[in-house]
Amino acid sequence: MTGRVSHRVGGIAESATLAVDARAKALKAAGRPVIGFGAGEPDFPTPDYIVAAAEAACRDPRHHRYSPTGGLPELREAIAAKTARDSGFAVGADQVLVTNGGKQALYEAFAALLDPGDEALLPAPYWTTYPESIRLAGGVPVEVPTDESSGYLATVEQLEAARTARTKLLVFVSPSNPTGAVYPPDQVERIGRWAAQHGLWVLTDEIYEHLVYGEARFTSMPVVVPELADRCVVVNGVAKTYAMTGWRVGWLIGPRDVVAAAVNLQSHATSNVANVSQVAALAAVSGDLSAVAEMRAAFDRRRRTIVRLLGDVPGVVCPEPDGAFYVYPSVKDLLGRELRGRRPTTSAQLCELALEEAEVAMVPGEAFGTPGYVRLSYALGDDDLAEGVGRLHKLFAEAH
Ligand SMILES: Cc1ncc(COP(=O)(O)O)c(C=O)c1O
């Protein structure tokens, strides 16, 4: 018997990160003083000059019509220029496809590259969307586990051990969601050379490129391994750099044949990204980086605060991340212990308990393929951050 919902779509799990965020927002709307560490978005408004460009675009009848699927020509040009400026990767405007957020870029890249049964190597902890997007495209995600002992960085040896005759692609993301880990340049290069040597494709997600702290440096893989450029798709977007998550503008950059195939796919799925959003993105990527410099300073301050505060919380082991705006501590020492009359045995249960008893929202490691951990976003106000960790401290200190 055929089911009402297809196997392909019926098998997709709900986005756990969006679900936690929605639950926390609903509780908050109902008047509960919830502190949300769940959201994967900056807490700042979009800078004024970007909003002003969008306002003007609304009134221009040119933007009331369909536009080319691949993106407004001036935006594709600006993204190519911005990429050369920020990462040093030189590409033509025809290698850029403007998408409805980084998420659509990921899906279209996987769909354009993977045939049924093709394997995609996915270092874990991984961002929750990757495996679903790979499966939707017909591919098979193959997890490569890492943990806090290596700073959540995968090695060539681990990747090589997971490689088979069906491996087509590696997913590489640095800075990482959910761990905040940043690969040092020499490790990026080693992994890139290994991929090139074995004829693998690399999908490199650069959406957190500007959010690196301290001594850490962002490195773009096709720049340090130029021979990979013909088998590399770069995913990026304005969401995290310019506090523009709601505008839904991302892009992919790749070899011309892959980009042309992805444009065809998008032409039937969604057509052009909303023109007003594209004009806002144009103002963002053509402007300077002062807005992100300000946000980065605030995130860096909060990063150091949250690592320090969590370091004192009993049962929590929190490595200091070098990028993005997440910490990914282990809570394994708290599992199986009694807490307020309950005995949580999984990080998912512990997160539920924290939401109910302390009104603090976190995303459990189950969402990222690694139970026993929790992800906290520190993209929230300094006072809320201190209050939220304080509540966790009080609650977890009761575990026995
Ligand atoms: C690693 C990573 N890639 C891509 C995205 C997609 O962002 P958007 O679709 O909002 O552009 C996100 C958002 O959370 C992310 O964390």
Ligand as a Chemical Component Dictionary entry (heavy atoms), coordinates in Angstrom:
data_LIG
# 
_chem_comp.id                   LIG 
_chem_comp.type                 NON-POLYMER 
_chem_comp.pdbx_formal_charge   0 
_chem_comp.three_letter_code    LIG 
# 
loop_
_chem_comp_atom.comp_id 
_chem_comp_atom.atom_id 
_chem_comp_atom.alt_atom_id 
_chem_comp_atom.type_symbol 
_chem_comp_atom.charge 
_chem_comp_atom.model_Cartn_x 
_chem_comp_atom.model_Cartn_y 
_chem_comp_atom.model_Cartn_z 
_chem_comp_atom.pdbx_ordinal 
LIG C1 C1 C 0 26.426 26.004 9.453  1  
LIG C2 C2 C 0 25.244 26.692 8.874  2  
LIG N1 N1 N 0 25.107 26.717 7.548  3  
LIG C3 C3 C 0 24.062 27.300 6.942  4  
LIG C4 C4 C 0 23.075 27.899 7.688  5  
LIG C5 C5 C 0 21.913 28.464 6.910  6  
LIG O1 O1 O 0 21.573 29.724 7.176  7  
LIG P1 P1 P 0 20.416 30.476 6.358  8  
LIG O2 O2 O 0 19.607 29.445 5.636  9  
LIG O3 O3 O 0 19.640 31.198 7.394  10 
LIG O4 O4 O 0 21.128 31.380 5.405  11 
LIG C6 C6 C 0 23.151 27.891 9.083  12 
LIG C7 C7 C 0 22.069 28.453 9.912  13 
LIG O5 O5 O 0 21.875 28.144 11.056 14 
LIG C8 C8 C 0 24.274 27.278 9.690  15 
LIG O6 O6 O 0 24.409 27.248 11.004 16 
# 
loop_
_chem_comp_bond.comp_id 
_chem_comp_bond.atom_id_1 
_chem_comp_bond.atom_id_2 
_chem_comp_bond.value_order 
_chem_comp_bond.pdbx_ordinal 
LIG C1 C2 SING 1  
LIG C2 N1 SING 2  
LIG C2 C8 DOUB 3  
LIG N1 C3 DOUB 4  
LIG C3 C4 SING 5  
LIG C4 C5 SING 6  
LIG C4 C6 DOUB 7  
LIG C5 O1 SING 8  
LIG O1 P1 SING 9  
LIG P1 O2 DOUB 10 
LIG P1 O3 SING 11 
LIG P1 O4 SING 12 
LIG C6 C7 SING 13 
LIG C6 C8 SING 14 
LIG C7 O5 DOUB 15 
LIG C8 O6 SING 16 
# 
